[in-house]
């Protein structure tokens, strides 16, 4: 599935937002008319009740008047019996009573069948209006998101492709439902897409800047340079602080540089992009950061968290470690393990890291060991070793020996190549690498005093 251009997506969503705004105004008009009709009905009902109460009061007055004329004394005795609280101090008894206007009691009208139909109409009208507008504009958002060409319905009918026609009609229906929900869902979708694409653009900018920095590197002695075809030659690694480095400027500060590297798998579908991994931490979990770097299946190295800051990847060990994650789910459940998140049959994509992933991961790990000379002897550990029993990361299918062998090969070849060491020295001068002062690299012999290799540490 091709990634659609951002401007094409935004154009389609802008049309959807405009149509949703029309639907909102239409529904507001209908609700206003309904309220006016209800107010009119209530006013008429109130007048009817008042007329009924007025007629009832007049009838009662006529009855009392006739009784008073017939027998005034008996009527007064009856009033004394009914109203015992009347004072007998010489004032007229009729003046003892306060006179108030009758308070009308207006019963709530019962919901008629016509009113029920009107309520249902107001509920369904936005969706219907959205579908009509989507059909009018031939808005096919699903096709836009999938990177497929948006073909007019008339063209599909002329081609006689029933399957494609039904799919497009379903696409228009879904687009209409989205429009019927109002402008807010469309705006949220626009914001979400823009944020994801900005993250990708930032990574591309970092890669371009990193390449330009490598081009500006001064020439070094190449007498012992590794041939270009050598698999362990130095290759540029783009790093400008990862994703949103400014957000960590005043937080997640390290007290010292990392002394251990923790290997993870993302436990996500390997076909998801780097943006999905970033969203898992920044949007879903609402964290400021995550791994320090993610290795994609094609071997791309994607820096995430600033290396001079603590990440969120290994509880209890974030303050002194760097976290590297190979994208994918490499865990296979055992016979007694009912882990529904295991990747037994490939439902999460690749069941093992690709060769490109392992090679790039080893390249970055080797670079870290040169940049941070205070690494422990057991500087490379799987996540499950730090959180025993709490996780299986990086998975039961992870080829640990292959990774450690690759790391050792990179370290061995780079330590013997002056060109590679010059590149590492230049890399150490970049921003966001060290928590404190930059250590003096390669001040000692890289042969006799070099730390033990990964094989020895393993």
C-alpha positions as CSV (number, residue, x, y, z in Angstrom):
1,X,0.0,0.0,0.0
2,X,1.5,3.3,-1.1
3,X,1.7,6.2,1.3
4,X,-0.5,9.0,-0.1
5,X,0.8,12.5,-0.3
6,X,0.0,14.7,2.7
7,X,-1.5,17.5,0.6
8,X,-3.9,15.1,-1.1
9,X,-5.1,13.7,2.2
10,X,-5.5,17.2,3.6
11,X,-7.5,18.3,0.5
12,X,-9.9,15.4,1.0
13,X,-10.2,16.1,4.7
14,X,-10.8,19.8,4.1
15,X,-13.7,18.9,1.8
16,X,-15.0,16.6,4.5
17,X,-14.6,19.3,7.2
18,X,-16.5,21.8,5.0
19,X,-19.3,19.3,4.4
20,X,-19.5,18.5,8.1
21,X,-19.8,22.2,8.9
22,X,-22.8,22.4,6.4
23,X,-24.4,19.4,8.2
24,X,-23.9,21.1,11.6
25,X,-25.6,24.3,10.4
26,X,-28.4,22.3,8.8
27,X,-29.1,20.4,12.0
28,X,-28.9,23.6,14.1
29,X,-31.6,25.0,11.8
30,X,-33.8,22.0,12.2
31,X,-33.4,22.1,16.0
32,X,-34.2,25.8,16.1
33,X,-37.4,25.1,14.1
34,X,-38.3,22.3,16.5
35,X,-37.8,24.4,19.6
36,X,-40.0,27.2,18.1
37,X,-42.7,24.6,17.3
38,X,-42.5,23.2,20.9
39,X,-42.7,26.7,22.4
40,X,-45.8,27.4,20.3
41,X,-47.4,24.2,21.4
42,X,-46.6,24.8,25.1
43,X,-48.1,28.4,24.8
44,X,-51.3,27.1,23.3
45,X,-51.6,24.4,25.9
46,X,-51.0,27.0,28.7
47,X,-53.8,29.2,27.3
48,X,-56.2,26.3,27.2
49,X,-55.5,25.4,30.8
50,X,-55.9,29.0,31.9
51,X,-59.3,29.2,30.0
52,X,-60.4,26.0,31.7
53,X,-59.4,27.2,35.1
54,X,-61.1,30.6,34.5
55,X,-64.3,28.9,33.5
56,X,-64.2,26.6,36.5
57,X,-63.7,29.6,38.8
58,X,-66.6,31.5,37.4
59,X,-68.8,28.5,37.9
60,X,-67.8,28.3,41.5
61,X,-68.5,32.0,42.0
62,X,-71.9,31.7,40.6
63,X,-72.7,28.8,42.9
64,X,-71.5,30.6,46.0
65,X,-73.4,33.7,45.0
66,X,-76.7,31.8,44.7
67,X,-76.1,30.1,48.0
68,X,-75.5,33.4,49.7
69,X,-78.7,34.9,48.4
70,X,-80.7,31.9,49.4
71,X,-79.4,31.6,53.0
72,X,-76.7,34.2,54.1
73,X,-76.5,33.1,57.7
74,X,-76.1,29.4,56.9
75,X,-73.4,30.3,54.4
76,X,-71.4,32.4,57.0
77,X,-71.7,29.5,59.5
78,X,-70.3,27.2,56.8
79,X,-67.4,29.6,56.2
80,X,-66.6,29.6,59.9
81,X,-66.5,25.9,60.0
82,X,-64.2,25.6,56.9
83,X,-61.8,28.4,58.0
84,X,-61.4,28.2,61.8
85,X,-58.3,30.4,61.7
86,X,-60.3,33.5,60.8
87,X,-60.0,36.1,63.6
88,X,-63.2,37.5,65.2
89,X,-61.9,40.9,66.4
90,X,-64.5,43.0,64.7
91,X,-62.9,43.3,61.3
92,X,-64.7,41.9,58.3
93,X,-64.0,38.2,57.9
94,X,-63.5,38.5,54.2
95,X,-60.5,40.8,54.8
96,X,-58.7,38.1,56.8
97,X,-58.0,36.1,53.7
98,X,-55.2,36.8,51.2
99,X,-56.2,36.7,47.7
100,X,-53.9,35.1,45.1
101,X,-54.2,34.4,41.4
102,X,-54.7,30.9,40.4
103,X,-51.4,29.1,39.5
104,X,-51.9,27.2,36.3
105,X,-50.7,23.5,36.3
106,X,-49.6,22.6,32.7
107,X,-49.1,18.9,32.3
108,X,-46.3,17.7,30.1
109,X,-47.7,16.6,26.7
110,X,-47.2,12.9,26.0
111,X,-44.9,11.9,23.2
112,X,-47.0,11.3,20.2
113,X,-46.1,9.1,17.2
114,X,-45.5,12.2,15.2
115,X,-43.1,13.6,17.7
116,X,-41.3,10.3,17.9
117,X,-40.8,10.3,14.2
118,X,-39.5,13.9,14.4
119,X,-37.0,12.9,17.0
120,X,-35.8,9.9,15.0
121,X,-35.5,12.2,11.9
122,X,-33.3,14.6,13.8
123,X,-31.0,11.8,14.9
124,X,-30.7,10.3,11.4
125,X,-30.7,13.5,9.4
126,X,-27.0,14.3,10.0
127,X,-25.9,10.9,8.7
128,X,-28.2,11.1,5.7
129,X,-27.0,14.6,4.9
130,X,-23.4,13.6,5.2
131,X,-23.9,10.6,2.8
132,X,-25.6,12.9,0.3
133,X,-22.8,15.5,0.5
134,X,-20.1,12.7,0.2
135,X,-21.9,11.4,-2.9
136,X,-22.2,14.8,-4.4
137,X,-18.5,15.6,-3.9
138,X,-17.6,11.9,-4.7
139,X,-15.5,11.9,-1.5
140,X,-13.7,8.6,-1.0
141,X,-11.6,9.0,2.1
142,X,-10.8,5.3,2.4
143,X,-9.3,5.2,-1.0
144,X,-7.2,8.4,-0.2
145,X,-5.8,6.8,3.0
146,X,-4.9,3.6,1.1
147,X,-3.2,5.6,-1.6
148,X,-5.6,4.3,-4.3
149,X,-6.8,6.4,-7.2
150,X,-10.1,8.1,-6.7
151,X,-12.2,7.2,-9.7
152,X,-15.6,8.8,-10.5
153,X,-18.6,6.6,-10.0
154,X,-19.6,7.1,-13.6
155,X,-16.3,5.7,-14.8
156,X,-16.7,2.6,-12.7
157,X,-20.2,2.1,-14.0
158,X,-18.9,2.4,-17.6
159,X,-16.1,-0.1,-16.9
160,X,-18.7,-2.6,-15.6
161,X,-16.6,-3.5,-12.5
162,X,-19.2,-4.4,-10.0
163,X,-16.7,-5.1,-7.2
164,X,-14.9,-1.8,-7.6
165,X,-18.3,0.0,-7.8
166,X,-19.6,-1.5,-4.6
167,X,-16.3,-0.8,-2.8
168,X,-16.5,2.9,-3.9
169,X,-20.1,3.2,-2.8
170,X,-19.1,1.7,0.6
171,X,-16.3,4.2,0.7
172,X,-18.7,7.1,0.0
173,X,-21.0,5.7,2.7
174,X,-18.2,5.7,5.3
175,X,-17.1,9.1,4.3
176,X,-20.7,10.3,4.7
177,X,-20.9,8.8,8.2
178,X,-17.7,10.7,9.2
179,X,-19.2,13.9,7.8
180,X,-22.5,13.3,9.7
181,X,-20.5,13.2,13.0
182,X,-19.7,16.9,12.6
183,X,-16.6,18.8,12.1
184,X,-14.8,17.9,15.3
185,X,-14.0,14.3,14.3
186,X,-12.6,15.5,11.0
187,X,-10.5,18.1,12.8
188,X,-9.1,15.5,15.1
189,X,-8.2,13.3,12.2
190,X,-6.5,16.2,10.4
191,X,-4.5,16.9,13.6
192,X,-3.5,13.2,14.0
193,X,-2.3,12.8,10.4
194,X,-0.4,16.1,10.4
195,X,1.3,15.1,13.6
196,X,2.4,11.7,12.2
197,X,3.6,13.3,9.0
198,X,5.6,15.9,10.8
199,X,7.3,13.2,12.8
200,X,8.3,11.5,9.5
201,X,9.5,14.8,8.1
202,X,11.6,15.4,11.2
203,X,13.3,12.1,10.7
204,X,14.0,12.8,7.0
205,X,15.4,16.2,8.0
206,X,17.7,14.5,10.5
207,X,18.9,12.0,7.9
208,X,19.6,14.8,5.4
209,X,21.5,16.8,8.0
210,X,23.5,13.8,9.1
211,X,24.5,13.1,5.5
212,X,25.7,16.7,5.1
213,X,27.7,16.5,8.3
214,X,29.4,13.4,7.1
215,X,30.3,15.1,3.8
216,X,32.0,17.9,5.8
217,X,34.2,15.5,7.8
218,X,37.9,16.2,7.2
219,X,39.9,13.7,5.3
220,X,41.9,11.3,7.4
221,X,44.7,8.8,6.7
222,X,43.3,6.0,4.5
223,X,46.3,3.7,4.4
224,X,44.4,1.2,6.5
225,X,40.9,2.0,5.4
226,X,38.5,-0.9,5.0
227,X,37.5,-1.6,1.4
228,X,34.0,-0.2,0.5
229,X,32.6,-3.7,0.0
230,X,33.6,-4.8,3.6
231,X,30.4,-5.5,5.6
232,X,31.8,-3.9,8.8
233,X,33.1,-0.6,7.3
234,X,32.0,2.7,8.9
235,X,28.7,3.9,7.7
236,X,27.1,7.2,8.7
237,X,24.4,7.0,11.5
238,X,22.0,10.0,11.5
239,X,21.4,11.4,15.0
240,X,20.2,14.9,15.9
241,X,18.5,14.1,19.2
242,X,15.7,11.8,18.0
243,X,12.1,12.7,18.2
244,X,11.3,16.1,19.7
245,X,14.6,16.6,21.5
246,X,13.6,20.0,22.8
247,X,10.8,18.4,24.9
248,X,13.5,16.7,27.1
249,X,15.6,19.8,27.6
250,X,14.7,20.2,31.2
251,X,13.7,16.7,32.2
252,X,14.8,13.1,32.2
253,X,18.4,14.3,32.8
254,X,21.1,11.7,33.4
255,X,23.5,11.9,36.3
256,X,26.1,10.1,34.3
257,X,26.5,8.6,30.8
258,X,25.0,5.2,30.2
259,X,27.0,2.1,31.2
260,X,24.7,-0.6,29.8
261,X,22.7,-1.3,26.7
262,X,19.3,-3.1,26.8
263,X,18.0,-5.0,23.8
264,X,14.2,-5.1,23.1
265,X,11.7,-6.0,20.5
266,X,8.8,-3.6,20.0
267,X,6.3,-6.5,20.2
268,X,4.3,-4.7,17.4
269,X,3.5,-5.8,13.9
270,X,6.7,-5.5,11.8
271,X,4.8,-3.8,8.9
272,X,3.8,-0.8,11.0
273,X,5.9,2.3,10.4
274,X,8.1,4.2,12.8
275,X,5.3,6.7,13.4
276,X,3.2,4.0,15.0
277,X,5.9,3.2,17.4
278,X,6.3,6.9,18.4
279,X,2.5,7.2,18.8
280,X,2.4,4.1,21.1
281,X,4.7,6.0,23.6
282,X,3.8,9.7,23.0
283,X,0.0,9.4,22.3
284,X,-1.3,6.1,23.7
285,X,0.9,5.9,26.8
286,X,1.3,9.7,27.1
287,X,5.0,9.3,27.9
288,X,7.6,11.9,26.9
289,X,9.8,9.3,25.2
290,X,10.6,5.6,24.9
291,X,13.6,3.7,23.4
292,X,16.8,5.5,22.5
293,X,16.7,3.9,19.0
294,X,14.5,1.6,16.9
295,X,15.9,-0.6,14.2
296,X,13.4,-1.1,11.3
297,X,13.1,-4.4,9.4
298,X,14.9,-2.9,6.4
299,X,17.9,-1.9,8.6
300,X,17.0,1.8,9.0
301,X,18.2,3.2,12.3
302,X,15.6,5.5,13.9
303,X,16.8,7.5,16.9
304,X,13.9,8.1,19.3
305,X,15.0,9.4,22.8
306,X,18.0,11.7,23.3
307,X,21.0,9.7,24.2
308,X,22.0,12.1,27.0
309,X,18.6,11.6,28.7
310,X,16.9,8.6,30.4
311,X,14.4,6.8,28.2
312,X,11.3,4.7,29.1
313,X,12.1,1.1,28.3
314,X,13.4,-0.9,31.3
315,X,11.7,-0.1,34.6
316,X,14.3,0.4,37.4
317,X,17.2,0.6,34.9
318,X,16.4,3.6,32.8
319,X,18.7,5.9,34.6
320,X,21.9,4.1,33.5
321,X,21.0,2.3,30.3
322,X,20.4,2.9,26.6
323,X,17.5,1.1,25.0
324,X,17.6,-0.3,21.5
325,X,14.5,-2.0,20.0
326,X,14.3,-4.2,16.9
327,X,10.9,-3.6,15.4
328,X,8.7,-6.7,15.4
329,X,7.4,-9.5,17.6
330,X,9.9,-12.3,18.0
331,X,8.3,-14.3,20.8
332,X,6.9,-17.9,20.4
333,X,4.7,-19.2,23.2
334,X,5.6,-22.5,24.8
335,X,3.4,-25.5,25.2
336,X,1.9,-24.3,28.5
337,X,2.0,-20.6,27.5
338,X,-1.3,-19.2,26.3
339,X,0.2,-15.8,25.5
340,X,-2.2,-14.3,22.9
341,X,0.4,-11.7,22.0
342,X,2.9,-14.3,20.9
343,X,3.8,-14.3,17.2
344,X,3.5,-18.1,16.7
345,X,2.0,-18.0,13.2
346,X,3.2,-14.6,12.0
347,X,0.1,-12.6,12.8
348,X,2.5,-9.8,13.9
349,X,4.7,-10.0,10.8
350,X,8.3,-11.2,10.9
351,X,8.9,-14.0,13.4
352,X,12.6,-13.2,13.6
353,X,14.7,-10.1,13.1
354,X,16.0,-9.7,9.5
355,X,19.7,-9.8,8.7
356,X,19.6,-6.1,8.0
357,X,18.1,-5.4,11.4
358,X,20.7,-7.4,13.2
359,X,23.5,-5.8,11.2
360,X,22.3,-2.2,11.8
361,X,21.6,-2.9,15.5
362,X,25.1,-4.2,16.0
363,X,26.5,-1.2,14.2
364,X,24.7,1.2,16.6
365,X,25.6,-0.8,19.7
366,X,29.2,-0.8,18.6
367,X,29.1,2.9,18.2
368,X,27.7,3.3,21.7
369,X,30.5,1.2,23.2
370,X,33.1,3.6,21.6
371,X,31.2,6.8,22.6
372,X,30.7,5.7,26.2
373,X,34.0,4.2,27.5
374,X,32.6,3.5,31.0
375,X,30.4,0.7,29.8
376,X,30.2,-2.4,32.1
377,X,31.8,-5.7,31.1
378,X,28.4,-7.1,30.6
379,X,27.3,-4.0,28.7
380,X,24.8,-5.8,26.4
381,X,21.8,-7.5,28.0
382,X,18.3,-8.6,26.9
383,X,15.4,-6.9,28.6
384,X,14.2,-10.1,30.2
385,X,17.5,-10.4,32.1
386,X,16.8,-7.2,33.9
387,X,13.2,-7.9,34.6
388,X,13.2,-11.6,35.2
389,X,9.8,-13.2,35.0
390,X,8.1,-9.9,34.1
391,X,8.8,-10.0,30.4
392,X,10.0,-12.3,27.6
393,X,11.5,-9.4,25.6
394,X,13.1,-9.5,23.1
395,X,11.4,-12.8,22.4
396,X,12.3,-16.5,22.4
397,X,13.2,-16.4,18.7
398,X,15.7,-13.6,19.1
399,X,19.1,-14.7,17.8
400,X,21.2,-13.4,20.6
401,X,24.5,-15.0,19.6
402,X,24.2,-13.6,16.1
403,X,23.8,-10.1,17.5
404,X,26.7,-10.3,19.9
405,X,28.9,-11.8,17.2
406,X,28.0,-8.9,14.9
407,X,28.8,-6.3,17.6
408,X,32.2,-7.9,18.3
409,X,33.0,-7.9,14.5
410,X,32.2,-4.2,14.2
411,X,34.2,-3.3,17.3
412,X,37.2,-5.4,16.1
413,X,37.3,-3.8,12.7
414,X,36.7,-0.2,13.8
415,X,39.3,-0.4,16.4
416,X,41.9,-1.2,13.7
417,X,40.8,1.4,11.2
418,X,41.9,5.0,11.6
419,X,39.2,6.3,9.3
420,X,36.4,4.7,11.4
421,X,38.0,6.1,14.6
422,X,38.1,9.5,13.0
423,X,34.4,9.3,12.2
424,X,33.6,8.2,15.7
425,X,35.6,11.1,17.1
426,X,33.6,13.5,14.9
427,X,30.4,11.9,15.9
428,X,31.2,12.4,19.6
429,X,31.1,16.2,19.1
430,X,27.4,16.2,18.1
431,X,24.7,17.5,20.4
432,X,22.6,15.3,22.7
433,X,25.3,12.6,23.1
434,X,26.7,13.2,26.6
435,X,25.1,13.9,29.9
436,X,28.3,15.8,31.0
437,X,31.6,16.7,29.5
438,X,32.7,14.8,26.4
439,X,35.3,12.2,27.4
440,X,38.6,12.0,25.7
441,X,38.2,9.1,23.3
442,X,41.0,6.9,22.0
443,X,43.5,8.3,24.5
444,X,44.8,4.8,25.2
445,X,45.9,2.0,23.0
446,X,43.0,0.3,21.3
447,X,44.9,-3.0,21.2
448,X,46.3,-4.0,24.5
449,X,44.0,-1.9,26.8
450,X,40.8,-2.3,24.8
451,X,37.9,-3.8,26.8
452,X,37.1,-7.4,26.3
453,X,35.0,-8.3,23.3
454,X,31.3,-9.2,23.3
455,X,32.2,-12.9,23.0
456,X,34.3,-12.7,26.2
457,X,31.6,-10.7,28.0
458,X,29.0,-13.2,27.0
